[in-house]
Structure formats: C-alpha cells, structure tokens
Amino acid sequence: MVAPRGMVDINSVSGGVGETCIFDTIARRRVRLRHTMADLQAPFRPKRKKDFVDFFVQFRWILVIFVVLPISFTIYFLTYLGDVKSAMKSEKKRQKEHEENVNKVVNRLKRRNPTKDGLVCTARKPYIAVGMRNVDYKRARHFEVDLAAFRNIIEIDKVRMVAKVEPLVNMGQITRATVPMNLALAVVAELDDLTVGGLINGYGIEGSSHIYGLFSDTVVALEVVLADGRVVRATKDNEFSDLFYAIPWSQGTLGLMVSAEIKLIPVKEYMKLTYKPARGDLRDLAQAYTDSFAPRDGDQSKVPDFVEGMIYNPSEGVFMTGVYASKEEAKKKGNVINNQRWWFKPWFYQHAQKALKKGEFVEYIPTRDYYHRHTRCLYWEGKLILPFADQWWFRWFLGWIMPPKVSLLKATQGDAIRNYYHDKHVIQDLLVPLYKVGDALEFVHREMEVYPIWLCPHRMFKLPLKTMVFPESGFELHQRQGDTSYAQMFTDIGVYYAPGPVLRCEEYNGSEAVHNLEQWLIDNHGFQPQYAVSELTEKNFWRMFDGGLYEQCRRKYGAVGTFMSVYYKSKKGRKTEKDVQEAEAAILEPAHVEEA
C-alpha cells in the first residue's frame, strides 16, 4: 500500500541501501510494531452495570439544547456588549476606573478580621471556573473579595509592545481588540473563555509556546494586592522579582492580581497551515511530531510560528505547522482559504483528520479564526456533550449558538453527575520533556485509552530563580532535539474524553488511573496543571512541584494565615471545618519531601 502524498509511514525507508538491508529494516520495524501493539493491549475488564447516573448522562443533551445553549448564547452576547462598551471608553477613563476598583479591593482586605473571618478568596461562584477541578474550598468558611469588575483592557501600548489588562479579560476579548491592529499576545490560549488571571496564576499554553514558553513566560509586569493591602508592581528585575517568578502556578495564593502587562508580537492577517499525516506506532508518531517543528540540525530559522499535533488512534496522527502570512499571499490564485470560525464549518479536529485520507495539504486560515479554532467544539468534548452537534444539519441550523459555556455545564450537572465525570471521564494535561513523549503516549494508552490526544510543545526556560515548574537539571549538556542552551523543550499532552473502557461499558477506576498518571509524572519530571482533578497527597504534590520560592514568598509577603495554600486549594474533596481551622492557623513549614 502506498501512503497518500505527504504521509509519514513506518514502512517507508530511505533509498541508497541494498535490497537486503531494506527488507531487514522493514521486518524489524514490523516486528517492533507487533510487539508494541501487544504491549499496549488493554487489560481485561468486566462489564459494568449501568445505573441511573448513566441514564442522566446519556440524555443530558436535552438539558444542554433547551437550557444551557440558549443561556450561554445570551451570556456571550451580553458579555460582548460589555466589552464593546469598555472599548469605547477612553484609556484615561479605564485607568481611573481601574484605580477605583483596586482601592475597593484594598479596603475590603483591610476590613477582614483574622480571628473571625475565613481565608481570602475571590467571590466568583465555584462553577464559573473553566477548569474541571471542584472548587471545594469555596464550600467551606472563607472571606470573599469581589474582582468581578476587573475585566477591562486598560491599554494597548504599540510602542512598548505590551497589553495592560485586568485579570478577567479573556482570550476572545483581547484578540478582538488586537488582531485588527496586526498585533497579538505572544501566546493566545485557544478557548475564548480562558482569562488572563487564570492563565497566569495557573497555566496556559498555545501552538506558539515552543518559541515563547507558557503564557506566564510572556508576562512583563504584575500588579498585585498583598495580604496587608499594599499594591505592588512586580517585574523580573525590580525589588519584587521574587514575587513575579513565584505567582505563576500559585493559584492566587500569594496575593490578588489586579492587572498584568503582557508581551505583544506583530502578526499578519492569515495563518498558512500545513497538515501532515503520519502512521506508525506511538513512538513513531512521537518522533514524527518532534520532527515537524524541531530541526535535527538545531537551525532555529526552520522553526514554524505555530505547532499542534493530534493523535487519533494508536497508529495515526496529524501534525500541523503554521506560519503567519499576509492577506496578499493568502489570496493569490490557487490558494485555499478556510474561514474556520463560520458556524457551519466542520469542527477543526475533524477537518484536520481528513489529512489521513487525502495526504498532506496546505490552506490559509484568518489569524483570529485560527487562534480560536477549538472553541466551538471545545476540542472534541463537544462530541460527548452533544453527540450529533458535528453533523451538517446541526451545524447549519444551530451551530451559531455553540459552544455551551463550561461554567453552565458545571452549574447544571449536580453532585452525582459531577462525581461520575471525575471517575469516568478524563480532562488532564501532562507536561513532559519532549524526549519522553513516546513513553508518555504509551502510558496514557495503557491507563486511559483516550483518543484523540492533543500535542503542543512549549519551552521550559532556565530562570534566575527556581519556580514551581522547572527544566531538568543539566538538560543543556545532552543537546537533545528541540532543546537550546537556555530552555528545555517540553510537550503538553492533552487527554480529554471518555476512556475506552467507559465507552465499552467496562469497569474503570478513574481515580486510580489519575493517581498512576501523577506518579508517572513525578518519576519522569513531568507536571500536572492544577485546573484538573488531582489525587495528589501533599507529599506527592511537593515531589512534583518545587515549593522553595513559593513558600519563601508566602512568608515574606504575609500570605500565610490570609490566603489559602496552593495545595489546600488544589486538593480533592470538600474542606471540613477542621481543614479550614488548620489552614488558617498553619505555622509555615517549607514545602519539601521527606527523603525515602
């Protein structure tokens, strides 16, 4: 069988060797593939009896169609009107309103009585967060500070190439403002609803992260309200540089961020996107993915502007690379333009999958359409939420009302369905060194058997201070593919869908699978973003992350006894009154792991 044009096939070998050598190579690869597939065989699992929760999940689409989608559309529209109104204000007025709102936060913090009030957190409802982790800490006693007004773009500085924004500004809002100027954030997370505050305090990534790093790596300055009410501006080289480096991944437990200055880059009107399919075992696919953006000779001039990979099953994947292109280039005769944001268009992951049949192809996508290519279908989660929403008739007649807001999906699910999803559904990202992607893919297949899988590379920079996430010690000595002297290349492996055993109605222990995944990450210098459901104990949490700088800043800036600790916020389960009291009265101990 001849692979389609552009297909990377494990049975293809380079010329220039003898016929015997060719047949030996093919034979060895086929034997390896058979052995690998045998190793990846899922363990036998007995069939699972369905209960009433399965029934509710199966027919939940009725609630989504008639309740969640109409309300979501209304919220999206009203939010859009609010954004337009904000954009019409002068920069001076927006700055004045910002200062007034910051003063309200300061005054609210100063009214807190440490002996009677709980630990500080925002007043945002638990279901509003886009992440799947239960916000159980808000179900216990706490002291709320309202940040709802902080959703304005304060300034777009074309000279400094910096956008100053408030923490509730989301990606859809900021690309709507910047892309018409041929500007964009250096890293634009794909989903419209993701906010600046969440992407900095937590984690954010996009197809340009192989150049610029994670979202937090593109931050220039942070404005933070500390526990004592002081308002400070932290940069990488001022007196608050330790706070600047400690805030990413801290989940808002060092202070209340009220604005951020973020790096802008010049962009063009279109993204020239090349879709390249590949076949082979999971290790072959991992290597094809690496080769798609990391030249083996280390020549950085060959690196594309954007990279993304999707593994559709254990033997097939499509890898996309993009470079910015002008309107004039895109509209040249013979070029294909794909206006991906039109509501009736096929979902992006299904569109990309066509490369497996037609072979390599190239098209031009308007830049903003490309940035938000996964919004309408929520990657491929939309297929589980509304099984027929990818059909042409639904896209044409109701595609314009998609997607449902994640917050409303969470608000309408109830505890029974929420617990069902935690155990029988996977939403996890694995941040692993690039050279370990093949190992990670095989592990995920054995433990979860979830497809498609999303791949997105990102740099992990060597920084002046050791932060919660960090590259491997001495990585620069190995000169591995994708690495440089100043950054180790990692990859985000996105695992989002129902596991194979669940789809086959087999017994499946989701908590055990997540626990095994976390242990694998700890053993392989990987990291788990804490928006996801976590089974980590406190000891294992600090085996995965480095807490030295974080705890130093907790102590230095008075966060202990005022703000919750990052583990307290992240750990699974409802917080008891005892948990609350222990957290409030905590005597700081450095985050560390006992030696085995």
LOLO-96415 format. One line per field, with one value per residue (C-alpha): x, y, z; residue number from 1. Coordinates in Angstrom, 3 decimals, always signed. Layout:
<nodes>
X <- X_... .
Y <- Y_... .
Z <- Z_... .
pos <- NUM_... .
</nodes>
This chain:
<nodes>
X <- +0.000_+1.320_+0.810_-1.007_+1.123_+2.980_+2.199_+4.941_+4.710_+6.719_+7.023_+8.780_+12.584_+15.207_+16.911_+20.627_+20.879_+20.901_+17.732_+18.541_+19.050_+15.684_+13.835_+15.654_+14.685_+11.053_+10.977_+12.490_+10.019_+7.047_+8.223_+8.630_+5.148_+3.627_+5.459_+4.472_+0.814_+0.902_+2.365_-0.387_-3.209_-5.724_-6.168_-9.325_-12.093_-15.509_-18.633_-20.145_-23.807_-25.403_-27.239_-29.472_-26.495_-25.580_-29.132_-28.888_-25.501_-26.759_-29.715_-28.099_-28.077_-31.761_-30.884_-27.956_-30.051_-33.024_-31.412_-27.619_-27.147_-29.762_-28.485_-24.875_-25.631_-27.358_-24.385_-21.939_-23.963_-24.283_-20.580_-19.774_-21.859_-19.998_-16.675_-17.760_-18.848_-15.491_-13.582_-15.473_-14.151_-11.004_-7.802_-7.738_-11.237_-10.417_-7.295_-9.295_-11.932_-9.164_-7.627_-11.024_-11.640_-8.181_-8.959_-12.177_-10.158_-7.659_-10.416_-12.181_-8.983_-8.380_-11.876_-11.065_-10.848_-8.275_-9.755_-13.309_-13.239_-12.043_-9.162_-9.335_-10.546_-12.414_-16.207_-16.543_-19.002_-17.403_-18.854_-17.596_-14.018_-13.289_-11.234_-12.750_-11.386_-14.090_-13.697_-14.430_-12.549_-15.386_-17.851_-16.046_-15.777_-13.937_-13.649_-14.684_-13.179_-15.122_-12.992_-15.902_-15.238_-11.709_-12.472_-11.139_-8.302_-6.654_-4.104_-2.587_+0.887_+2.176_+5.494_+6.423_+4.524_+2.673_-1.004_-2.062_-5.161_-7.220_-7.404_-10.887_-10.096_-10.495_-8.790_-11.731_-11.931_-8.264_-7.898_-10.961_-9.065_-5.533_-5.766_-7.284_-4.116_-1.976_-0.927_-1.490_-0.354_+2.735_+0.740_-3.027_-4.783_-7.318_-10.616_-12.373_-13.407_-9.926_-8.961_-5.645_-5.800_-6.335_-3.620_-1.042_-1.987_-2.484_-1.279_-1.719_-0.307_-0.797_+0.850_+3.393_+4.675_+7.568_+9.007_+7.637_+7.049_+3.927_+1.527_+3.146_+6.530_+5.159_+4.236_+6.195_+4.762_+2.125_+0.089_-0.715_-2.612_-0.766_-2.234_-1.640_-3.343_-0.178_-0.350_+2.925_+4.145_+6.332_+8.736_+11.606_+14.221_+12.725_+12.546_+9.548_+11.181_+10.803_+7.035_+6.999_+8.524_+6.509_+2.997_+2.691_+1.136_+0.395_-3.396_-3.774_-2.428_+0.262_-1.917_-4.720_-3.562_-5.424_-3.623_-0.910_+1.291_+1.792_+4.093_+2.614_+4.017_+3.332_+1.142_-0.265_-3.797_-3.589_-2.024_-0.576_-1.230_+0.313_-1.392_+0.936_-0.384_+1.679_+1.257_+3.164_+3.242_+3.031_+6.799_+6.902_+4.154_+6.053_+9.151_+7.160_+5.651_+9.107_+10.487_+7.589_+8.921_+12.363_+15.050_+17.591_+20.385_+19.142_+18.628_+16.102_+15.314_+13.392_+11.096_+7.455_+5.361_+2.756_+2.743_-0.001_-0.466_-3.443_-3.183_-6.433_-5.692_-2.603_-1.297_-2.430_-1.883_-1.843_+0.730_+0.123_+2.653_+1.745_+3.469_+1.925_+1.029_-0.162_-3.576_-1.929_-0.232_-3.347_-5.489_-3.153_-4.750_-4.803_-4.505_-7.236_-8.756_-10.620_-12.792_-12.829_-14.952_-18.106_-20.676_-21.429_-17.808_-16.705_-15.136_-11.433_-10.172_-12.392_-11.245_-7.601_-8.320_-9.060_-5.297_-5.216_-7.132_-6.059_-2.448_-0.532_-2.289_-1.933_-4.533_-4.811_-6.929_-7.686_-5.457_-8.229_-10.140_-7.017_-6.429_-9.910_-10.195_-11.106_-13.637_-16.825_-16.318_-14.300_-11.576_-13.614_-15.523_-18.485_-18.999_-19.663_-21.861_-23.944_-23.294_-24.941_-23.593_-20.890_-23.490_-24.033_-27.700_-26.947_-24.002_-26.073_-29.151_-27.763_-24.000_-24.184_-25.326_-22.306_-20.408_-22.121_-20.384_-18.305_-19.447_-23.115_-22.356_-20.824_-23.639_-26.300_-24.643_-25.248_-23.036_-23.947_-23.030_-20.019_-18.664_-19.476_-17.358_-14.497_-14.337_-15.420_-14.114_-10.646_-9.625_-5.889_-2.808_+0.611_+3.656_+6.580_+10.069_+9.899_+12.159_+9.717_+6.587_+6.673_+6.824_+4.006_+1.740_+2.182_+1.467_-1.713_-2.895_-2.436_-4.018_-6.755_-7.056_-8.329_-8.347_-7.879_-4.833_-3.620_+0.091_+1.533_+5.232_+6.478_+9.785_+10.648_+13.135_+16.073_+15.169_+17.188_+15.050_+13.749_+9.977_+7.285_+7.901_+11.400_+13.554_+15.620_+18.976_+21.768_+19.413_+21.640_+24.504_+22.557_+21.731_+18.504_+16.245_+14.306_+16.457_+18.609_+21.198_+18.546_+15.381_+14.342_+11.572_+8.527_+5.205_+1.689_-0.144_-3.839_-6.045_-9.700_-12.514_-14.153_-11.686_-12.054_-13.224_-16.028_-17.158_-17.223_-19.237_-16.418_-15.365_-12.963_-11.365_-10.713_-9.232_-6.680_-5.771_-5.193_-3.137_-0.968_-0.633_+0.553_+3.100_+4.401_+4.766_+6.686_+9.035_+9.624_+9.990_+6.537_+3.903_+0.115_-1.739_-3.953_-7.132_-7.662_-8.910_-5.949_-5.342_-2.039_-1.272_+0.516_+3.794_+3.464_+2.325_+5.652_+7.518_+6.049_+6.457_+9.242_+7.954_+11.096_+10.460_+6.698_+6.976_+9.611_+7.195_+4.289_+6.335_+7.831_+4.588_+2.304_+0.188_+0.200_-2.998_-4.569_-4.556_-5.045_-2.049_-1.843_-2.187_-5.206_-6.909_-5.954_-6.601_-9.622_-12.645_-14.747_-12.943_-14.081_-14.171_-11.057_-9.297_-10.262_-9.025_-5.739_-5.199_-5.984_-3.731_-0.975_+2.534_+4.528_+6.750_+8.805_+7.329_+9.597_+9.630_+11.000_+13.878_+12.974 .
Y <- +0.000_+3.423_+6.164_+9.302_+12.238_+13.675_+10.707_+9.622_+5.816_+3.393_+1.050_+3.678_+3.690_+5.879_+4.833_+4.308_+0.974_-2.594_-4.578_-6.980_-4.060_-2.615_-5.851_-6.305_-2.786_-3.323_-6.672_-5.223_-2.342_-4.653_-6.911_-3.857_-2.662_-6.073_-6.191_-2.625_-3.216_-6.369_-4.379_-1.786_-4.317_-3.071_-5.334_-7.418_-5.573_-6.990_-5.331_-2.609_-2.429_+0.886_+2.919_+5.994_+8.360_+6.730_+7.449_+11.119_+11.483_+9.789_+12.139_+15.239_+16.703_+17.569_+19.930_+21.307_+22.007_+23.650_+25.311_+25.547_+26.664_+29.479_+30.848_+30.523_+32.457_+35.188_+35.482_+35.565_+38.331_+40.446_+39.988_+41.104_+44.254_+44.948_+44.545_+46.949_+49.471_+49.157_+49.597_+52.841_+54.412_+56.474_+54.962_+57.618_+56.666_+52.945_+53.627_+55.762_+53.038_+50.504_+52.567_+52.964_+49.224_+48.492_+50.789_+48.831_+45.604_+47.157_+48.429_+45.072_+43.271_+45.729_+45.033_+41.348_+40.198_+37.349_+35.945_+35.640_+35.677_+32.840_+32.723_+35.079_+34.010_+35.665_+35.976_+34.163_+31.264_+27.782_+26.683_+29.743_+28.457_+26.836_+24.061_+20.715_+20.634_+21.049_+24.408_+22.749_+25.312_+27.762_+25.401_+25.916_+29.118_+31.834_+35.608_+36.798_+39.660_+40.632_+41.048_+40.944_+44.496_+43.641_+42.701_+45.646_+46.050_+49.090_+49.878_+48.562_+50.104_+49.795_+51.389_+49.090_+46.217_+45.472_+44.986_+46.055_+44.084_+43.158_+39.538_+38.711_+39.766_+36.635_+35.478_+36.195_+39.738_+40.516_+39.020_+41.010_+44.151_+43.339_+41.273_+44.157_+46.091_+43.194_+42.528_+39.605_+38.258_+36.119_+33.145_+33.075_+30.181_+28.581_+28.807_+32.190_+31.998_+31.472_+34.504_+36.256_+35.731_+32.001_+31.616_+33.413_+32.156_+28.715_+27.578_+28.475_+27.226_+27.551_+26.495_+29.317_+28.125_+26.243_+29.736_+31.894_+29.364_+29.159_+32.091_+33.222_+33.439_+36.296_+38.486_+41.742_+43.021_+42.132_+44.456_+42.613_+43.464_+41.832_+40.475_+43.758_+45.832_+47.104_+47.384_+46.459_+46.182_+43.119_+42.676_+40.285_+42.869_+45.071_+44.626_+42.295_+39.998_+37.006_+37.583_+37.960_+34.500_+32.872_+33.854_+31.505_+28.176_+29.604_+29.645_+33.146_+32.182_+34.890_+37.931_+39.258_+40.065_+43.126_+43.742_+42.314_+43.718_+41.092_+40.886_+41.653_+40.487_+41.649_+39.260_+39.049_+38.549_+34.812_+31.627_+29.396_+25.950_+22.705_+19.445_+16.453_+12.970_+10.169_+6.454_+4.085_+3.042_+5.639_+6.094_+6.644_+9.238_+10.949_+11.191_+12.478_+15.122_+16.154_+16.343_+18.582_+21.574_+20.781_+20.593_+17.889_+20.257_+22.826_+25.539_+27.883_+29.577_+26.421_+26.562_+27.394_+30.032_+27.514_+23.786_+21.371_+17.623_+15.315_+11.558_+9.977_+6.370_+4.327_+4.306_+7.554_+11.230_+14.593_+17.289_+20.901_+23.687_+27.285_+30.472_+33.927_+35.075_+38.358_+38.907_+39.347_+35.954_+34.162_+35.493_+34.501_+32.348_+28.683_+29.149_+27.678_+29.925_+28.288_+30.706_+28.337_+30.497_+30.203_+28.304_+25.732_+24.681_+21.154_+21.031_+21.682_+18.357_+16.526_+18.822_+18.095_+14.365_+14.499_+14.562_+10.860_+10.166_+12.951_+13.293_+16.476_+19.722_+23.464_+26.152_+29.698_+30.470_+34.024_+34.590_+35.138_+32.138_+30.062_+31.247_+30.079_+27.014_+24.701_+26.990_+25.915_+22.195_+22.526_+20.458_+17.219_+17.360_+18.748_+15.284_+13.867_+16.758_+16.799_+13.588_+14.938_+18.525_+17.760_+16.729_+19.063_+19.731_+20.750_+22.919_+24.764_+25.362_+25.586_+25.793_+29.558_+29.002_+26.841_+26.366_+25.836_+27.715_+25.339_+27.164_+26.450_+22.814_+22.563_+24.505_+22.147_+18.803_+18.204_+16.191_+12.764_+13.685_+15.655_+12.604_+10.430_+12.652_+12.616_+8.827_+8.030_+10.941_+12.391_+16.045_+16.115_+17.806_+16.239_+18.494_+16.221_+16.641_+16.325_+13.267_+11.382_+11.971_+8.441_+6.913_+9.168_+8.276_+4.579_+5.098_+7.089_+4.398_+1.633_+3.568_+5.536_+4.660_+8.128_+9.452_+11.930_+13.193_+16.781_+17.609_+21.099_+21.837_+24.516_+25.814_+25.485_+28.307_+28.391_+31.266_+33.229_+31.684_+28.133_+28.282_+25.678_+24.165_+23.974_+22.159_+19.096_+19.768_+19.658_+19.312_+21.607_+19.100_+16.441_+18.605_+16.728_+17.557_+20.770_+21.916_+25.035_+26.276_+28.427_+26.272_+22.627_+21.641_+20.125_+18.998_+19.353_+16.065_+16.889_+13.940_+14.949_+12.424_+9.321_+6.420_+3.434_+1.103_+3.536_+3.753_-0.071_-0.148_-1.868_-1.389_+1.526_+3.199_+6.798_+7.847_+5.028_+5.941_+9.585_+8.516_+6.310_+9.156_+11.543_+9.026_+8.604_+12.385_+12.588_+9.809_+11.437_+15.120_+15.962_+18.366_+18.292_+21.622_+22.078_+23.044_+19.286_+16.755_+15.674_+12.692_+14.063_+13.880_+16.902_+14.991_+13.980_+17.470_+18.845_+15.977_+17.110_+20.867_+22.864_+24.866_+26.712_+30.098_+29.808_+29.250_+31.963_+34.450_+33.191_+34.043_+37.299_+38.840_+37.784_+35.318_+32.694_+32.941_+35.254_+33.344_+29.615_+27.489_+26.198_+22.596_+23.401_+24.977_+22.130_+19.028_+16.925_+16.747_+19.028_+21.010_+20.220_+22.790_+21.088_+21.577_+25.252_+25.818_+24.044_+26.102_+29.366_+28.585_+26.986_+27.546_+27.774_+24.839_+24.817_+22.689_+19.706_+15.979_+13.609_+11.590_+7.975 .
Z <- +0.000_-0.960_+1.619_+0.462_-0.594_+2.386_+4.630_+7.010_+7.007_+9.145_+6.156_+4.043_+4.128_+2.524_-0.672_-1.089_+0.717_-0.510_-1.067_+1.781_+4.147_+3.104_+3.776_+7.102_+8.153_+7.214_+9.005_+12.162_+12.182_+11.654_+14.463_+16.727_+15.793_+16.606_+19.927_+20.763_+19.948_+22.062_+24.948_+24.556_+24.804_+27.377_+30.401_+30.638_+32.453_+33.356_+32.038_+34.203_+35.122_+34.238_+36.847_+36.853_+36.502_+33.165_+32.029_+33.012_+31.304_+28.132_+27.806_+29.228_+25.725_+26.201_+29.053_+27.074_+23.964_+25.668_+28.677_+28.602_+24.988_+24.996_+28.315_+27.115_+23.947_+25.958_+28.311_+25.394_+23.727_+26.881_+27.607_+24.070_+24.544_+27.793_+26.009_+23.267_+25.881_+27.659_+24.393_+23.691_+26.892_+26.773_+28.071_+30.801_+31.988_+32.012_+34.081_+36.540_+36.949_+37.484_+40.277_+41.938_+41.804_+43.224_+46.170_+46.801_+46.969_+49.373_+51.637_+51.584_+52.619_+55.446_+56.848_+57.316_+60.937_+61.019_+64.250_+62.895_+59.109_+56.909_+54.450_+51.485_+48.065_+45.215_+45.226_+41.896_+42.111_+42.239_+38.891_+36.987_+36.686_+33.315_+34.918_+35.853_+39.405_+42.031_+43.768_+47.102_+49.153_+48.497_+50.140_+53.462_+55.508_+53.609_+53.181_+49.722_+47.744_+44.630_+41.488_+39.022_+37.799_+36.636_+33.045_+31.034_+28.576_+30.117_+27.414_+24.177_+24.044_+20.468_+21.355_+24.252_+22.546_+25.765_+26.583_+30.083_+31.032_+34.067_+35.247_+33.920_+30.361_+28.257_+25.092_+22.805_+24.111_+23.648_+20.162_+19.103_+20.123_+18.960_+15.757_+13.685_+14.661_+13.358_+16.948_+19.303_+22.622_+22.144_+23.485_+22.848_+24.587_+22.222_+24.091_+24.115_+27.783_+29.262_+31.341_+31.833_+35.596_+35.279_+32.655_+34.835_+38.304_+36.816_+33.451_+29.786_+26.507_+22.738_+19.478_+19.746_+23.130_+21.512_+20.948_+23.779_+26.550_+28.690_+28.951_+32.200_+30.428_+28.288_+31.262_+31.630_+34.916_+37.518_+39.739_+42.973_+46.152_+49.057_+52.284_+54.146_+51.446_+49.770_+45.988_+44.286_+40.718_+40.282_+37.359_+36.718_+37.693_+40.444_+44.231_+43.848_+41.309_+43.646_+43.730_+39.936_+39.475_+42.282_+41.131_+38.096_+39.183_+42.661_+42.066_+43.522_+46.954_+47.233_+46.620_+44.442_+40.924_+39.623_+36.320_+34.098_+31.362_+28.668_+25.667_+22.233_+18.897_+15.321_+13.313_+9.796_+8.596_+7.901_+9.163_+6.460_+7.884_+6.666_+7.662_+7.595_+8.421_+9.936_+10.603_+12.831_+16.453_+19.201_+19.336_+15.571_+15.919_+18.737_+16.537_+13.538_+15.835_+17.081_+13.532_+12.476_+14.423_+15.906_+13.196_+13.959_+12.997_+15.535_+12.878_+14.530_+11.204_+10.209_+13.247_+12.353_+14.142_+15.337_+16.052_+17.002_+16.845_+17.172_+17.690_+16.514_+17.460_+18.458_+14.885_+13.190_+13.774_+12.009_+12.743_+11.816_+11.426_+10.735_+9.653_+9.519_+6.003_+4.526_+3.003_-0.387_-0.174_+1.051_-1.778_-4.578_-7.226_-6.306_-2.547_-0.345_+2.352_+5.226_+7.238_+10.182_+12.508_+10.379_+12.465_+9.748_+9.207_+10.184_+13.624_+13.405_+14.722_+12.209_+9.429_+10.262_+10.325_+6.589_+6.041_+6.911_+3.686_+1.332_+2.446_+3.165_+2.281_+2.883_+3.486_+4.814_+7.882_+9.083_+12.104_+14.658_+13.292_+13.789_+17.352_+18.400_+16.163_+19.072_+20.794_+19.034_+19.670_+22.927_+21.242_+20.875_+24.140_+22.191_+20.724_+24.201_+25.306_+22.102_+20.115_+16.951_+17.072_+14.488_+11.874_+8.952_+9.738_+13.333_+12.305_+9.721_+11.860_+15.416_+15.061_+15.619_+19.211_+20.104_+22.336_+25.676_+28.464_+30.573_+33.702_+32.887_+32.110_+35.588_+37.253_+35.850_+36.477_+40.212_+42.540_+41.114_+37.538_+38.713_+40.536_+37.525_+35.297_+37.779_+37.706_+34.150_+32.168_+31.691_+31.457_+32.062_+30.655_+31.064_+30.729_+29.899_+28.392_+24.620_+24.512_+26.763_+24.669_+23.220_+26.701_+27.876_+24.945_+25.629_+29.330_+28.605_+26.203_+28.770_+31.648_+29.922_+26.225_+25.358_+21.781_+20.205_+22.086_+21.727_+21.484_+21.930_+22.545_+24.902_+26.155_+29.820_+30.376_+32.754_+35.081_+37.651_+40.401_+40.667_+40.236_+40.869_+37.416_+36.022_+33.436_+34.219_+35.801_+33.220_+30.237_+28.150_+28.320_+26.399_+23.348_+22.720_+19.795_+20.447_+23.382_+23.448_+25.930_+27.652_+27.516_+27.556_+25.162_+26.842_+25.409_+26.707_+26.139_+26.339_+27.321_+27.024_+26.563_+27.976_+28.380_+26.065_+28.863_+29.769_+26.143_+26.071_+29.343_+31.233_+34.844_+35.157_+38.160_+37.112_+40.454_+40.300_+36.708_+37.654_+40.671_+38.423_+35.940_+38.650_+39.892_+36.336_+36.014_+39.300_+38.168_+34.762_+35.695_+34.433_+35.745_+36.087_+35.703_+38.731_+36.879_+36.607_+39.126_+41.237_+43.504_+44.816_+48.512_+49.949_+50.000_+46.353_+45.383_+46.586_+44.936_+41.623_+42.176_+43.797_+46.756_+47.836_+46.229_+46.731_+50.483_+50.792_+49.208_+51.318_+54.377_+53.082_+51.803_+54.664_+52.713_+55.484_+57.511_+54.910_+51.630_+51.244_+50.349_+46.790_+47.897_+50.076_+47.048_+44.714_+46.786_+46.024_+48.309_+50.439_+53.115_+56.642_+59.439_+60.822_+57.470_+57.483_+61.026_+60.342_+57.192_+58.973_+61.940_+59.857_+61.102_+57.932_+57.156_+53.966_+51.224_+50.961_+50.575_+53.126_+51.821_+51.225 .
pos <- 1_2_3_4_5_6_7_8_9_10_11_12_13_14_15_16_17_18_19_20_21_22_23_24_25_26_27_28_29_30_31_32_33_34_35_36_37_38_39_40_41_42_43_44_45_46_47_48_49_50_51_52_53_54_55_56_57_58_59_60_61_62_63_64_65_66_67_68_69_70_71_72_73_74_75_76_77_78_79_80_81_82_83_84_85_86_87_88_89_90_91_92_93_94_95_96_97_98_99_100_101_102_103_104_105_106_107_108_109_110_111_112_113_114_115_116_117_118_119_120_121_122_123_124_125_126_127_128_129_130_131_132_133_134_135_136_137_138_139_140_141_142_143_144_145_146_147_148_149_150_151_152_153_154_155_156_157_158_159_160_161_162_163_164_165_166_167_168_169_170_171_172_173_174_175_176_177_178_179_180_181_182_183_184_185_186_187_188_189_190_191_192_193_194_195_196_197_198_199_200_201_202_203_204_205_206_207_208_209_210_211_212_213_214_215_216_217_218_219_220_221_222_223_224_225_226_227_228_229_230_231_232_233_234_235_236_237_238_239_240_241_242_243_244_245_246_247_248_249_250_251_252_253_254_255_256_257_258_259_260_261_262_263_264_265_266_267_268_269_270_271_272_273_274_275_276_277_278_279_280_281_282_283_284_285_286_287_288_289_290_291_292_293_294_295_296_297_298_299_300_301_302_303_304_305_306_307_308_309_310_311_312_313_314_315_316_317_318_319_320_321_322_323_324_325_326_327_328_329_330_331_332_333_334_335_336_337_338_339_340_341_342_343_344_345_346_347_348_349_350_351_352_353_354_355_356_357_358_359_360_361_362_363_364_365_366_367_368_369_370_371_372_373_374_375_376_377_378_379_380_381_382_383_384_385_386_387_388_389_390_391_392_393_394_395_396_397_398_399_400_401_402_403_404_405_406_407_408_409_410_411_412_413_414_415_416_417_418_419_420_421_422_423_424_425_426_427_428_429_430_431_432_433_434_435_436_437_438_439_440_441_442_443_444_445_446_447_448_449_450_451_452_453_454_455_456_457_458_459_460_461_462_463_464_465_466_467_468_469_470_471_472_473_474_475_476_477_478_479_480_481_482_483_484_485_486_487_488_489_490_491_492_493_494_495_496_497_498_499_500_501_502_503_504_505_506_507_508_509_510_511_512_513_514_515_516_517_518_519_520_521_522_523_524_525_526_527_528_529_530_531_532_533_534_535_536_537_538_539_540_541_542_543_544_545_546_547_548_549_550_551_552_553_554_555_556_557_558_559_560_561_562_563_564_565_566_567_568_569_570_571_572_573_574_575_576_577_578_579_580_581_582_583_584_585_586_587_588_589_590_591_592_593_594_595_596 .
</nodes>
